[in-house]
Amino acid sequence: MRQASRIRGLDKEIMAEFVTTRKCRRQVISKYLDGEIIECSARDIAQCDRCGEGLEALERLHKKNSTKR
Protein backbone atom coordinates (compact mmCIF):
# COMPACT_ATOMS: atom_id res chain seq x y z
CA MET A 1 0.00 0.00 0.00
CA ARG A 2 2.79 2.40 0.92
CA GLN A 3 4.68 1.67 -2.34
CA ALA A 4 1.57 2.27 -4.45
CA SER A 5 1.08 5.64 -2.77
CA ARG A 6 4.71 6.55 -3.44
CA ILE A 7 4.36 5.58 -7.13
CA ARG A 8 1.23 7.73 -7.48
CA GLY A 9 3.14 10.64 -5.94
CA LEU A 10 5.97 10.16 -8.44
CA ASP A 11 3.46 10.03 -11.29
CA LYS A 12 2.02 13.36 -10.15
CA GLU A 13 5.49 14.92 -9.95
CA ILE A 14 6.43 13.73 -13.45
CA MET A 15 3.10 14.89 -14.90
CA ALA A 16 3.54 18.31 -13.29
CA GLU A 17 7.06 18.57 -14.72
CA PHE A 18 5.82 17.43 -18.15
CA VAL A 19 3.05 20.04 -18.20
CA THR A 20 5.04 22.98 -16.87
CA THR A 21 8.43 22.51 -18.50
CA ARG A 22 9.61 25.04 -21.08
CA LYS A 23 12.28 22.54 -22.17
CA CYS A 24 12.02 19.34 -24.18
CA ARG A 25 9.04 17.19 -23.15
CA ARG A 26 10.68 14.08 -24.59
CA GLN A 27 13.48 14.57 -22.05
CA VAL A 28 10.97 14.46 -19.17
CA ILE A 29 9.21 11.36 -20.48
CA SER A 30 12.37 9.45 -21.39
CA LYS A 31 13.85 10.16 -17.95
CA TYR A 32 10.72 8.72 -16.34
CA LEU A 33 10.19 5.73 -18.65
CA ASP A 34 13.74 4.73 -19.58
CA GLY A 35 15.83 6.22 -16.81
CA GLU A 36 17.95 8.06 -19.35
CA ILE A 37 17.60 11.55 -20.73
CA ILE A 38 16.94 11.71 -24.47
CA GLU A 39 16.13 15.06 -26.06
CA CYS A 40 14.52 15.62 -29.43
CA SER A 41 17.74 17.06 -30.81
CA ALA A 42 19.72 13.99 -29.76
CA ARG A 43 18.36 11.73 -32.49
CA ASP A 44 16.71 11.85 -35.85
CA ILE A 45 13.19 11.57 -34.40
CA ALA A 46 10.00 13.60 -34.47
CA GLN A 47 10.24 16.58 -32.18
CA CYS A 48 7.97 17.24 -29.24
CA ASP A 49 5.70 20.28 -29.20
CA ARG A 50 8.27 22.29 -27.21
CA CYS A 51 11.15 21.65 -29.60
CA GLY A 52 9.38 21.43 -32.92
CA GLU A 53 6.61 23.00 -34.91
CA GLY A 54 4.10 22.62 -32.09
CA LEU A 55 5.49 25.44 -29.96
CA GLU A 56 6.19 27.67 -32.95
CA ALA A 57 2.66 27.18 -34.29
CA LEU A 58 1.18 27.99 -30.88
CA GLU A 59 3.29 31.15 -30.58
CA ARG A 60 2.20 32.25 -34.09
CA LEU A 61 -1.44 31.69 -33.14
CA HIS A 62 -1.08 33.77 -29.97
CA LYS A 63 0.65 36.55 -31.90
CA LYS A 64 -2.03 36.49 -34.60
CA ASN A 65 -4.84 36.59 -32.00
CA SER A 66 -3.20 39.43 -30.06
CA THR A 67 -2.95 41.63 -33.17
CA LYS A 68 -6.68 41.19 -33.88
CA ARG A 69 -7.64 43.04 -30.69
SULBELTA-V454255 format. One record per pair of residues at least 6 apart in sequence whose ideal C-beta (glycine too) atoms are under 7 Angstrom apart, sorted by the first residue. I is the first residue (numbers start at 1). J is the second residue. D is the distance in Angstrom with one decimal. If there is no record, write none. Layout:
i=I j=J d=D
i=I j=J d=D
//
This chain:
i=14 j=28 d=6.8
i=14 j=32 d=4.7
i=17 j=28 d=5.3
i=18 j=25 d=6.0
i=18 j=28 d=4.8
i=18 j=29 d=6.7
i=21 j=28 d=5.8
i=22 j=50 d=6.9
i=23 j=50 d=6.5
i=24 j=39 d=4.5
i=24 j=40 d=5.4
i=24 j=48 d=5.9
i=24 j=50 d=5.7
i=24 j=51 d=5.2
i=25 j=48 d=4.1
i=25 j=49 d=6.6
i=25 j=50 d=5.2
i=26 j=38 d=6.3
i=26 j=39 d=6.2
i=26 j=40 d=5.1
i=26 j=48 d=4.7
i=27 j=37 d=5.3
i=27 j=38 d=6.8
i=27 j=39 d=4.9
i=30 j=36 d=6.3
i=30 j=37 d=6.1
i=30 j=38 d=4.1
i=31 j=37 d=5.1
i=40 j=47 d=4.2
i=40 j=48 d=5.5
i=40 j=51 d=4.0
i=40 j=52 d=6.7
i=41 j=51 d=6.7
i=49 j=55 d=5.7
//
